[in-house]
Amino acid sequence: ITSTLTFAAACASAGITVLIGNDLGQCSQNHCARFETATAMAFISWFTISPSFLLNFWTLASR
């Protein structure tokens, strides 16, 4: 569950970052570097959580 929620949050953060940066063009007023760093950290945390999720899911399915 945590892995899925982390992935959803990372994707939502990436969407907001693209919206502000590319579509609205307001990166000079906002802190886009901080948004991009936070989004990258969210994806990195998802990559570290996903092996645990897959291992637990595989263990549950093999019962």
N, C-alpha and C positions, 0 to 999 in steps of 0.2 A: 504494500500500500504506500509506504513512504517513497519508494522509488518512482511509482507512477505519479504521485503528487509533486515530487521534485521535478520530474520531467515536464509536467504540465506547467509548473511555475516558470521553468526555464524557457519554455516555448512562448509563454505569455510575455515574459520580460523581453525576449528577442523581438516579438511583434511590436511592443511599445517602443523599443529602441529604434526599430526601422521606421515606425510611424513618425516619431519625433525627428529623427535624423534625416531621412530621405524625403518623406512625403510632406512634412510641414516645413522643413528647412530651418528649424529654429535651434540648431545646435550651438549657435553662438550665445544664446540666452540661457540655455539649459546646460547641465553638466553631462554631456554625452559620453565623455570618457569614463565617468563614474558608472553610468548606466551600462556601457559596454563591458566594463570590468566586472560588474555585478552579474551580468548575464553570462559571461564566460565562466565565472566562479560557480554559478548555478549548474551549468553544463558539466563542469569538472566534478562537482559533487555528485551529479547524477551518474557519471561514469564510474565513480568509486562505489556508489551504492548498488548499481545494477548487477554486478556479479553475485552479491549477497542475495538479491531478489531472485535471480535465476537459479541459484543453488537451492534456496528454500522452496521455490516453486517446483523444481525437479524432484526434491525430496517428498513434497506433498503429493505429487502426481504418481510417484512410484509406490505408494502405499497400497 
